[in-house]
Amino acid sequence: MQDFPLGSVIQGSLSQGLEVRLHADVSVEEMRVGKFLVIQGSRSRFFCLLTDVSLGTANPRILANPPGVEDNLMREVLAGSGTYGTLELAPMLMFTPKEPGSFRPADGARSNGLASFTPQTSADLELQPVKTIPAHFSQVFEASEADFRMVFGWEDDPTRRNFSIGQPLDMEVPVCLDLDRFVERSNGVFGKSGTGKSFLTRLLISGIIRKGAAVNLMFDMHSEYGWEAMREGKTVSTVKGLRQLFPGQVEIFTLDAESTQRRGVRDSQELFLSFEQIEIEDIRLVGFELGLSEAALDNANILYSEYKRDWIKRLLVMSNEDIKVFCEEKQGHPGSIMSLQRKLKRLESLKYLRETCPHNYIDQVLQCLEAGKNVVIEFGSQSNLLSYMLATNMITRRIHATYVKKAERFLQSKNPSDRPQQLVITIEEAHRFLDSRIVHQTIFGTIAREMRKYFVTLLVVDQRPSGIDNEVMSQVGTRITCLLNDEKDIEAIFTGVSGGQNLRSVLAKLDSKQQALVLGHAVPMPVVVRTRPYDQQFYREIGISAWEEKSDEDVLIAAAQAKADLGF
């Protein structure tokens, strides 16, 4: 904590926040939204977030006759008395002494003649939710590194799986997520296009893998996570994918082998799905993309009841006469079934769909997850919404069903060896899966509502959080939000969040790059961070070896030099 106070609390409430008047020697321009400050009360210390900055005057006549442009003396005379700056602070946490009488007067407070107190050591304090507010004229200080350490912990803490996601805007101290709390609920990364959601997602998953908090299943719509991806910015360069950072812990499956090979991805495995694996729920999810009516979906149920797993294969080879005969026998609607047939023919163009598959590729993915490996599924050229939503739903539904059986077995046996390893499933364009119209009929809505019941959670990545069902949004444990402009999207971020109104201004004023508001289950309080760069330093910190950092060109040059040294 700084030795000198910045201002005094003059009024406020627990629900609406506190108003602070700056002292005369403190420039209002140094106070920025998102900054962390500490209020020293007589019994507790309050950790606060700066949510607004404003100017005030002691007398309206000053505004009616302001000092001239060159009248510096008058401006200095008025500063702090006639004119002043005010801050709006939202109290987030309070440091309370574990034992009565563990406070002593602060040195800085004594030198300023202020009735303020500070604890003997950080060990004397206990972190608690805010249940009260400091008294009038309590002094306000900048938050210190020790304050941040006590609130957010440190990455090397041996007792917790902490991971640094970034730093406060005005300090060089890490802000850590508690990854054990992070993976036990579904979470979201939000922000408008171009704000760095993919880099932030890659950062989070790297932390989960590095700390061993969970296994990950990533549906990589734009081939950005598994192998190299282009770095955003004017310079043309690439960043490492998860397979390069964790070569023995990440497996890449591809739905478009040609695209994956063109990108130079090594040791990827092909993945195919069959018509037999498609169920009505899968078709309902992509009903909008296919243009299917409710009548067509109702008739799909009739077909499924008759032909079971072969219903799509049988439908696609039916003639109009076959359809009419079927409808007469099963009370279907010929027009609806013919329409369903025409629209399902679009599925034949998907590279990864086969009439039948002799090998169960989903079981292969599941075996990797059970072995503790993380799986990235690349879509390549098959990244249109119809293809992405269909494959993602088909694979997730079967993996979730397996996890349900495992969880039930563990609950019955209570044997630690039967406990499933926590699974985090990453999906992009999440509002397409979690829209209010279909969320109660898809596996993703089920997973979001179940929370950690079956050891499966979601990491949703989206630029339109307002498109996600409110009930699902309220279940999102931790929300990491980059810049958003749309009012509906900003409102959706604070669904079910106490004190969300105080944070709206903070979110609206984020920079468009490398800044995010983090709030929810994995952090003790909302915090604005300058996100951790995903660069060579991060590779070293995450544990990649010096040899692995070398590019292919560097390796070839080194090999040629070694040959020359040996006389070849």
C-alpha positions as CSV (number, residue, x, y, z in Angstrom):
1,M,0.0,0.0,0.0
2,Q,1.3,3.5,-0.8
3,D,2.5,5.7,2.0
4,F,0.4,8.7,1.0
5,P,-3.5,8.8,0.6
6,L,-5.1,9.7,-2.7
7,G,-8.5,10.9,-1.3
8,S,-11.2,10.5,1.2
9,V,-14.6,8.7,1.2
10,I,-17.3,11.3,1.3
11,Q,-20.5,9.3,0.7
12,G,-22.0,6.1,-0.8
13,S,-23.7,2.8,0.0
14,L,-23.0,-0.9,-0.2
15,S,-25.3,-1.4,-3.2
16,Q,-24.5,1.7,-5.2
17,G,-20.7,2.0,-4.4
18,L,-18.6,4.7,-2.7
19,E,-17.8,8.3,-3.8
20,V,-14.3,9.5,-3.1
21,R,-13.0,13.1,-3.2
22,L,-9.4,13.3,-4.4
23,H,-6.9,15.3,-2.4
24,A,-5.6,18.5,-3.9
25,D,-2.1,17.1,-4.8
26,V,-3.5,14.1,-6.7
27,S,-4.1,14.5,-10.4
28,V,-7.5,13.2,-11.7
29,E,-5.7,12.2,-14.9
30,E,-3.8,9.5,-13.0
31,M,-7.1,7.8,-12.0
32,R,-8.2,5.3,-14.7
33,V,-11.3,3.1,-14.9
34,G,-10.4,-0.4,-13.9
35,K,-7.7,0.6,-11.4
36,F,-7.6,-1.1,-8.0
37,L,-7.6,1.0,-4.8
38,V,-7.7,0.1,-1.1
39,I,-9.8,2.0,1.5
40,Q,-8.4,1.8,5.0
41,G,-11.2,1.6,7.5
42,S,-10.9,1.6,11.3
43,R,-11.3,-2.2,11.4
44,S,-11.1,-3.5,7.9
45,R,-9.3,-2.8,4.6
46,F,-11.6,-2.7,1.5
47,F,-10.2,-3.8,-1.9
48,C,-12.1,-1.7,-4.5
49,L,-12.4,-1.3,-8.3
50,L,-12.5,2.2,-9.8
51,T,-15.6,2.3,-12.0
52,D,-16.0,6.0,-12.8
53,V,-14.1,9.4,-12.7
54,S,-15.8,12.8,-12.6
55,L,-15.1,16.5,-11.8
56,G,-16.8,18.6,-9.1
57,T,-16.9,22.2,-7.9
58,A,-17.6,23.6,-4.5
59,N,-19.6,26.6,-5.9
60,P,-21.5,26.8,-9.1
61,R,-20.3,30.4,-9.6
62,I,-16.8,29.0,-10.5
63,L,-18.3,27.4,-13.6
64,A,-20.1,30.6,-14.5
65,N,-16.8,32.5,-14.4
66,P,-14.0,30.1,-15.0
67,P,-10.3,31.2,-14.9
68,G,-8.8,32.4,-18.2
69,V,-6.5,30.3,-20.4
70,E,-3.3,31.9,-19.0
71,D,-4.5,32.3,-15.4
72,N,-2.5,29.4,-14.0
73,L,-2.4,31.0,-10.5
74,M,-6.2,31.0,-10.1
75,R,-6.4,27.4,-11.3
76,E,-3.9,26.4,-8.7
77,V,-5.7,28.3,-6.0
78,L,-9.0,26.6,-6.8
79,A,-7.6,23.1,-7.2
80,G,-8.6,20.9,-4.3
81,S,-10.8,23.4,-2.7
82,G,-13.0,25.1,-5.3
83,T,-12.5,22.4,-7.9
84,Y,-11.7,18.7,-7.3
85,G,-11.9,15.2,-8.8
86,T,-14.2,12.5,-7.6
87,L,-14.1,8.7,-8.0
88,E,-16.7,6.0,-8.0
89,L,-15.5,2.9,-6.3
90,A,-17.1,-0.6,-6.1
91,P,-16.0,-2.4,-2.9
92,M,-15.2,-6.0,-3.9
93,L,-13.5,-7.7,-0.9
94,M,-12.5,-6.8,2.6
95,F,-9.5,-7.7,4.6
96,T,-10.6,-8.4,8.2
97,P,-8.2,-9.1,11.1
98,K,-8.3,-12.7,12.4
99,E,-7.8,-11.5,15.9
100,P,-9.1,-8.3,17.6
101,G,-6.4,-5.7,18.2
102,S,-4.1,-6.8,15.3
103,F,-4.2,-3.3,13.8
104,R,-1.8,-0.5,14.5
105,P,-1.7,3.1,13.1
106,A,-0.1,3.2,9.6
107,D,3.1,5.1,9.2
108,G,1.8,7.1,6.3
109,A,-1.4,7.8,8.1
110,R,0.5,9.2,11.1
111,S,2.6,11.4,9.0
112,N,-0.5,12.9,7.4
113,G,-2.4,13.2,10.7
114,L,-5.1,10.8,9.6
115,A,-7.0,8.3,11.8
116,S,-6.1,5.2,9.7
117,F,-4.8,1.8,10.7
118,T,-3.0,-1.1,9.0
119,P,-2.4,-4.7,10.1
120,Q,0.9,-6.0,11.4
121,T,1.2,-8.6,8.6
122,S,-0.8,-10.1,5.7
123,A,-1.0,-13.3,7.8
124,D,-3.1,-11.4,10.3
125,L,-5.8,-10.8,7.7
126,E,-8.7,-12.9,6.4
127,L,-10.3,-12.3,3.0
128,Q,-14.1,-11.9,3.2
129,P,-17.0,-10.8,1.0
130,V,-18.0,-7.2,1.5
131,K,-20.8,-6.9,4.1
132,T,-20.3,-3.3,5.2
133,I,-18.6,0.0,4.1
134,P,-15.9,2.2,5.6
135,A,-16.8,5.3,7.6
136,H,-16.8,8.9,6.3
137,F,-13.4,10.3,5.4
138,S,-11.7,6.9,5.4
139,Q,-8.5,7.3,3.4
140,V,-8.0,5.7,-0.1
141,F,-4.6,4.3,-1.2
142,E,-3.3,2.5,-4.3
143,A,-3.4,-1.3,-4.0
144,S,0.0,-2.8,-3.4
145,E,1.6,-6.0,-4.8
146,A,1.0,-7.6,-1.4
147,D,-2.7,-6.8,-1.7
148,F,-2.9,-8.5,-5.1
149,R,-1.0,-11.5,-3.9
150,M,-3.4,-12.0,-1.0
151,V,-6.5,-11.7,-3.3
152,F,-5.3,-13.6,-6.4
153,G,-2.5,-15.8,-5.1
154,W,0.6,-16.6,-7.1
155,E,1.3,-19.0,-9.9
156,D,3.9,-21.0,-7.9
157,D,1.6,-21.8,-5.0
158,P,2.1,-25.5,-4.4
159,T,-1.3,-26.0,-2.8
160,R,-3.4,-24.7,-5.7
161,R,-3.4,-25.0,-9.5
162,N,-3.1,-21.3,-10.2
163,F,-2.4,-19.9,-13.7
164,S,-1.5,-16.3,-14.5
165,I,-3.9,-14.9,-17.2
166,G,-2.4,-11.5,-17.2
167,Q,-1.6,-8.4,-15.1
168,P,-3.6,-5.4,-13.8
169,L,-3.6,-2.4,-16.2
170,D,-1.2,-0.3,-14.0
171,M,0.9,-2.9,-12.1
172,E,3.4,-5.7,-12.9
173,V,1.9,-8.4,-10.7
174,P,0.2,-11.6,-12.0
175,V,-3.6,-12.1,-11.8
176,C,-4.2,-15.8,-11.3
177,L,-7.1,-18.1,-12.1
178,D,-7.8,-21.0,-9.8
179,L,-7.9,-23.7,-12.5
180,D,-9.5,-26.3,-10.2
181,R,-12.5,-24.0,-9.8
182,F,-12.3,-22.9,-13.4
183,V,-12.8,-26.4,-14.9
184,E,-15.5,-27.6,-12.5
185,R,-18.1,-25.3,-14.2
186,S,-18.8,-24.2,-17.8
187,N,-17.0,-21.0,-18.8
188,G,-17.0,-18.4,-21.6
189,V,-14.6,-16.3,-23.6
190,F,-16.5,-13.4,-25.2
191,G,-15.6,-10.4,-27.3
192,K,-16.3,-8.9,-30.7
193,S,-14.4,-10.0,-33.8
194,G,-10.7,-9.2,-33.7
195,T,-10.3,-8.7,-30.0
196,G,-8.1,-11.8,-29.5
197,K,-10.6,-14.5,-28.3
198,S,-8.7,-17.3,-30.0
199,F,-5.4,-16.3,-28.5
200,L,-7.0,-16.0,-25.1
201,T,-8.6,-19.4,-25.5
202,R,-5.3,-21.0,-26.5
203,L,-3.7,-19.4,-23.5
204,L,-6.3,-20.8,-21.1
205,I,-6.1,-24.3,-22.6
206,S,-2.3,-24.2,-22.4
207,G,-2.7,-23.5,-18.7
208,I,-5.1,-26.3,-18.1
209,I,-2.8,-28.8,-19.9
210,R,0.3,-27.5,-18.1
211,K,-1.3,-27.7,-14.7
212,G,-3.1,-31.0,-15.4
213,A,-6.4,-29.6,-14.3
214,A,-8.4,-31.4,-17.0
215,V,-8.3,-33.1,-20.4
216,N,-9.6,-31.0,-23.3
217,L,-11.7,-31.7,-26.4
218,M,-11.5,-28.8,-28.8
219,F,-13.7,-28.4,-31.9
220,D,-11.3,-26.2,-33.9
221,M,-13.5,-24.5,-36.5
222,H,-10.8,-22.4,-38.1
223,S,-7.7,-24.7,-37.5
224,E,-6.2,-22.3,-34.9
225,Y,-5.5,-24.4,-31.9
226,G,-3.8,-27.6,-32.8
227,W,-0.9,-26.5,-35.1
228,E,0.5,-23.2,-36.2
229,A,-1.8,-20.2,-36.6
230,M,-1.3,-16.7,-38.1
231,R,-0.5,-14.0,-35.5
232,E,-2.8,-11.0,-35.6
233,G,-1.2,-7.8,-36.7
234,K,0.6,-6.2,-39.7
235,T,3.6,-8.5,-39.6
236,V,3.2,-11.9,-41.2
237,S,4.2,-14.5,-38.6
238,T,2.9,-17.6,-36.8
239,V,2.4,-18.7,-33.3
240,K,2.7,-22.3,-32.0
241,G,-0.3,-24.5,-31.6
242,L,-1.0,-26.8,-28.7
243,R,0.6,-29.9,-30.4
244,Q,3.9,-28.0,-30.7
245,L,3.8,-26.8,-27.1
246,F,2.8,-30.2,-25.7
247,P,3.8,-32.8,-28.3
248,G,3.2,-35.9,-26.1
249,Q,-0.1,-34.6,-24.6
250,V,-2.1,-33.4,-27.6
251,E,-3.6,-35.4,-30.5
252,I,-5.0,-33.9,-33.7
253,F,-7.9,-35.5,-35.6
254,T,-9.0,-34.0,-38.9
255,L,-12.2,-34.0,-40.8
256,D,-10.3,-32.8,-43.9
257,A,-7.0,-34.6,-44.3
258,E,-6.0,-32.7,-47.5
259,S,-6.3,-29.3,-45.8
260,T,-4.4,-30.6,-42.7
261,Q,-1.5,-32.0,-44.9
262,R,-1.3,-28.7,-46.9
263,R,-0.7,-26.9,-43.6
264,G,2.2,-29.2,-42.7
265,V,0.5,-30.8,-39.7
266,R,2.4,-33.8,-38.5
267,D,0.9,-37.1,-37.3
268,S,-2.7,-36.1,-37.6
269,Q,-5.4,-38.8,-37.6
270,E,-8.4,-38.9,-40.0
271,L,-11.9,-38.9,-38.5
272,F,-15.0,-40.1,-40.3
273,L,-18.7,-40.2,-39.2
274,S,-21.5,-42.2,-40.8
275,F,-25.1,-41.7,-41.6
276,E,-25.9,-44.4,-39.1
277,Q,-24.6,-42.2,-36.3
278,I,-26.9,-39.3,-37.0
279,E,-30.0,-39.0,-34.8
280,I,-33.0,-36.7,-34.8
281,E,-31.4,-34.5,-32.2
282,D,-28.5,-33.8,-34.6
283,I,-30.8,-32.9,-37.4
284,R,-32.9,-30.7,-35.2
285,L,-29.8,-28.7,-34.2
286,V,-28.9,-27.9,-37.9
287,G,-32.6,-27.6,-38.9
288,F,-32.2,-23.8,-39.5
289,E,-29.1,-24.3,-41.7
290,L,-30.9,-27.0,-43.7
291,G,-34.2,-25.0,-43.8
292,L,-36.3,-27.8,-42.2
293,S,-39.8,-27.2,-41.0
294,E,-41.3,-28.7,-37.8
295,A,-43.4,-31.0,-40.0
296,A,-40.3,-32.4,-41.7
297,L,-38.7,-33.1,-38.3
298,D,-41.9,-34.8,-37.1
299,N,-41.8,-37.1,-40.2
300,A,-38.1,-37.7,-39.5
301,N,-39.2,-39.3,-36.2
302,I,-41.6,-41.6,-38.1
303,L,-38.8,-42.7,-40.4
304,Y,-36.5,-43.2,-37.4
305,S,-39.1,-45.3,-35.6
306,E,-39.4,-47.6,-38.7
307,Y,-35.8,-47.9,-39.9
308,K,-33.8,-47.0,-36.7
309,R,-30.1,-46.3,-37.5
310,D,-30.6,-46.8,-41.3
311,W,-33.3,-44.1,-41.5
312,I,-31.2,-41.6,-43.5
313,K,-29.7,-44.2,-45.8
314,R,-33.2,-45.6,-46.6
315,L,-34.6,-42.1,-47.1
316,L,-32.0,-40.9,-49.5
317,V,-32.6,-43.9,-51.9
318,M,-36.4,-43.7,-51.8
319,S,-38.3,-42.9,-54.9
320,N,-41.4,-40.7,-54.8
321,E,-43.5,-43.8,-55.2
322,D,-41.7,-45.4,-52.2
323,I,-42.4,-42.4,-50.1
324,K,-46.1,-42.4,-50.9
325,V,-46.4,-46.1,-50.1
326,F,-44.5,-45.5,-46.8
327,C,-46.8,-42.6,-45.9
328,E,-49.9,-44.7,-46.5
329,E,-48.7,-47.4,-44.2
330,K,-47.1,-45.2,-41.5
331,Q,-49.3,-42.2,-41.6
332,G,-46.5,-39.8,-42.7
333,H,-46.8,-36.7,-44.9
334,P,-45.5,-37.3,-48.5
335,G,-44.7,-33.6,-49.1
336,S,-42.8,-33.2,-45.8
337,I,-40.7,-36.4,-46.3
338,M,-39.9,-35.4,-49.9
339,S,-38.7,-32.0,-48.7
340,L,-36.7,-33.7,-45.9
341,Q,-35.1,-36.0,-48.5
342,R,-34.1,-33.0,-50.8
343,K,-32.5,-31.1,-47.9
344,L,-30.7,-34.0,-46.3
345,K,-29.0,-34.7,-49.7
346,R,-26.7,-31.7,-48.7
347,L,-25.1,-34.0,-46.2
348,E,-23.7,-36.1,-49.0
349,S,-21.3,-33.3,-49.9
350,L,-19.6,-33.4,-46.4
351,K,-16.2,-35.1,-46.8
352,Y,-16.2,-36.8,-43.5
353,L,-19.6,-38.5,-43.8
354,R,-19.9,-42.0,-45.1
355,E,-22.8,-44.4,-45.5
356,T,-21.2,-46.8,-43.0
357,C,-17.9,-46.7,-41.1
358,P,-16.2,-50.1,-40.4
359,H,-14.2,-48.3,-37.7
360,N,-15.7,-46.3,-34.8
361,Y,-13.6,-43.1,-34.8
362,I,-15.5,-41.5,-31.9
363,D,-14.3,-44.4,-29.7
364,Q,-10.7,-43.6,-30.9
365,V,-11.2,-40.0,-29.7
366,L,-12.6,-41.3,-26.4
367,Q,-9.6,-43.6,-25.9
368,C,-7.2,-40.7,-26.2
369,L,-9.2,-38.7,-23.6
370,E,-9.2,-41.7,-21.3
371,A,-5.5,-41.9,-21.6
372,G,-5.2,-38.3,-20.4
373,K,-4.4,-36.9,-23.9
374,N,-6.0,-33.7,-25.2
375,V,-7.8,-33.8,-28.5
376,V,-8.1,-31.1,-31.2
377,I,-10.5,-31.8,-34.0
378,E,-9.8,-29.7,-37.1
379,F,-12.4,-29.0,-39.7
380,G,-10.2,-27.6,-42.5
381,S,-12.5,-26.7,-45.5
382,Q,-15.4,-28.4,-43.7
383,S,-15.9,-25.4,-41.4
384,N,-19.3,-24.1,-42.6
385,L,-21.9,-23.9,-39.9
386,L,-23.9,-26.9,-41.1
387,S,-20.8,-29.1,-41.0
388,Y,-19.3,-27.7,-37.8
389,M,-22.6,-28.0,-35.8
390,L,-23.5,-31.5,-37.1
391,A,-20.1,-33.1,-36.4
392,T,-19.6,-31.3,-33.0
393,N,-23.1,-32.4,-31.8
394,M,-22.6,-36.0,-33.0
395,I,-19.3,-36.4,-31.3
396,T,-20.1,-34.6,-28.1
397,R,-23.4,-36.5,-27.5
398,R,-21.6,-39.9,-27.6
399,I,-18.7,-38.8,-25.4
400,H,-21.1,-37.3,-22.9
401,A,-23.1,-40.5,-22.7
402,T,-19.9,-42.4,-21.9
403,Y,-19.0,-39.9,-19.2
404,V,-22.4,-40.3,-17.7
405,K,-21.9,-44.1,-17.3
406,K,-18.5,-43.5,-15.8
407,A,-19.8,-41.0,-13.3
408,E,-22.6,-43.3,-12.3
409,R,-20.1,-46.2,-11.8
410,F,-17.9,-44.0,-9.7
411,L,-20.8,-42.8,-7.5
412,Q,-21.8,-46.4,-6.9
413,S,-18.3,-47.8,-6.2
414,K,-16.7,-44.7,-4.5
415,N,-13.4,-46.1,-5.8
416,P,-11.0,-43.2,-6.6
417,S,-9.7,-45.3,-9.6
418,D,-13.2,-45.1,-11.1
419,R,-13.3,-41.3,-11.0
420,P,-13.4,-39.9,-14.5
421,Q,-10.9,-37.2,-15.3
422,Q,-12.5,-33.8,-15.7
423,L,-13.2,-33.0,-19.4
424,V,-13.5,-29.5,-20.9
425,I,-15.2,-29.3,-24.3
426,T,-14.4,-26.1,-26.3
427,I,-16.9,-24.9,-28.9
428,E,-16.9,-21.8,-31.1
429,E,-19.9,-19.9,-32.4
430,A,-21.5,-21.0,-29.2
431,H,-24.8,-19.0,-29.6
432,R,-25.6,-21.4,-32.5
433,F,-25.7,-24.3,-30.1
434,L,-27.2,-22.5,-27.1
435,D,-29.9,-20.5,-28.7
436,S,-33.1,-20.3,-26.6
437,R,-35.1,-22.1,-29.4
438,I,-33.1,-25.3,-29.4
439,V,-31.0,-25.2,-26.2
440,H,-33.3,-27.6,-24.3
441,Q,-33.0,-30.2,-27.0
442,T,-29.2,-30.2,-27.5
443,I,-26.5,-31.9,-25.6
444,F,-24.7,-28.6,-25.0
445,G,-27.7,-27.2,-23.1
446,T,-27.7,-30.3,-21.1
447,I,-24.0,-30.1,-20.2
448,A,-24.3,-26.4,-19.3
449,R,-27.1,-27.0,-16.9
450,E,-25.5,-30.1,-15.3
451,M,-22.5,-28.0,-14.3
452,R,-20.0,-30.6,-12.9
453,K,-22.4,-33.5,-12.2
454,Y,-20.8,-35.8,-14.8
455,F,-17.3,-34.3,-14.9
456,V,-17.9,-32.6,-18.3
457,T,-18.0,-28.8,-18.7
458,L,-18.0,-26.4,-21.7
459,L,-15.6,-23.6,-22.7
460,V,-17.7,-21.5,-25.0
461,V,-16.1,-19.0,-27.4
462,D,-18.5,-16.4,-28.9
463,Q,-18.8,-12.9,-30.2
464,R,-22.6,-12.6,-29.6
465,P,-23.3,-13.6,-25.9
466,S,-26.8,-12.1,-26.3
467,G,-27.7,-15.0,-28.5
468,I,-27.1,-17.5,-25.7
469,D,-30.1,-18.6,-23.6
470,N,-30.3,-16.6,-20.3
471,E,-30.7,-19.7,-18.2
472,V,-27.5,-21.2,-19.7
473,M,-25.7,-17.8,-19.4
474,S,-26.5,-17.7,-15.7
475,Q,-24.8,-21.1,-15.3
476,V,-21.5,-19.9,-16.9
477,G,-19.1,-20.0,-14.0
478,T,-16.2,-17.7,-15.2
479,R,-16.6,-15.1,-18.0
480,I,-13.5,-13.7,-19.7
481,T,-14.7,-10.8,-21.8
482,C,-12.8,-8.7,-24.3
483,L,-14.3,-5.5,-25.8
484,L,-18.0,-5.6,-26.7
485,N,-19.9,-2.7,-28.3
486,D,-23.5,-4.0,-28.6
487,E,-25.6,-3.1,-25.5
488,K,-27.5,-6.4,-25.7
489,D,-24.2,-8.3,-25.6
490,I,-22.9,-6.2,-22.6
491,E,-26.1,-6.8,-20.8
492,A,-25.9,-10.6,-21.4
493,I,-22.4,-10.7,-19.9
494,F,-23.8,-9.6,-16.5
495,T,-26.7,-12.0,-16.5
496,G,-27.0,-13.3,-12.9
497,V,-24.0,-11.2,-11.7
498,S,-24.5,-9.2,-8.5
499,G,-23.3,-5.6,-8.9
500,G,-23.1,-5.9,-12.7
501,Q,-24.2,-2.3,-13.3
502,N,-21.0,-1.0,-11.7
503,L,-18.9,-3.0,-14.2
504,R,-20.7,-2.0,-17.4
505,S,-18.7,1.2,-17.8
506,V,-15.5,-0.8,-17.1
507,L,-16.3,-3.3,-19.9
508,A,-17.2,-0.6,-22.4
509,K,-13.9,1.2,-21.9
510,L,-11.6,-1.8,-22.6
511,D,-9.0,-1.5,-25.4
512,S,-9.7,-3.5,-28.5
513,K,-6.6,-5.7,-28.0
514,Q,-5.0,-7.6,-25.0
515,Q,-7.5,-6.4,-22.4
516,A,-10.3,-8.4,-20.7
517,L,-12.7,-8.3,-17.8
518,V,-12.5,-11.5,-15.8
519,L,-15.3,-12.3,-13.4
520,G,-16.9,-15.4,-11.8
521,H,-16.1,-18.6,-10.1
522,A,-12.4,-18.9,-10.7
523,V,-11.4,-15.4,-9.4
524,P,-12.3,-13.9,-6.0
525,M,-13.5,-10.7,-7.6
526,P,-14.0,-9.1,-11.0
527,V,-10.7,-7.8,-12.4
528,V,-9.6,-6.0,-15.6
529,V,-6.3,-7.5,-17.0
530,R,-3.8,-6.8,-19.6
531,T,-3.8,-10.4,-21.0
532,R,-0.6,-12.5,-21.0
533,P,1.2,-12.4,-24.3
534,Y,1.3,-15.6,-26.3
535,D,4.9,-15.4,-27.4
536,Q,8.4,-16.9,-27.1
537,Q,8.5,-15.9,-23.4
538,F,5.2,-17.7,-22.8
539,Y,6.6,-20.8,-24.5
540,R,9.6,-20.8,-22.1
541,E,7.4,-20.2,-19.1
542,I,5.0,-23.0,-20.1
543,G,7.9,-25.4,-20.2
544,I,8.8,-25.9,-23.9
545,S,12.5,-26.8,-24.4
546,A,15.0,-24.6,-26.2
547,W,15.2,-27.2,-29.0
548,E,11.5,-27.3,-29.5
549,E,11.5,-23.5,-29.9
550,K,13.6,-23.7,-33.0
551,S,11.8,-23.4,-36.4
552,D,12.2,-26.1,-39.1
553,E,14.6,-23.8,-40.9
554,D,16.7,-23.4,-37.8
555,V,16.8,-27.2,-37.4
556,L,18.0,-27.7,-41.0
557,I,20.7,-25.0,-40.7
558,A,21.9,-26.6,-37.4
559,A,22.0,-30.0,-39.1
560,A,24.0,-28.7,-42.1
561,Q,26.5,-27.0,-39.7
562,A,26.9,-30.2,-37.8
563,K,27.6,-32.1,-41.0
564,A,30.2,-29.5,-42.0
565,D,31.9,-29.8,-38.6
566,L,32.2,-33.5,-39.0
567,G,33.8,-33.1,-42.5
568,F,30.9,-34.2,-44.7
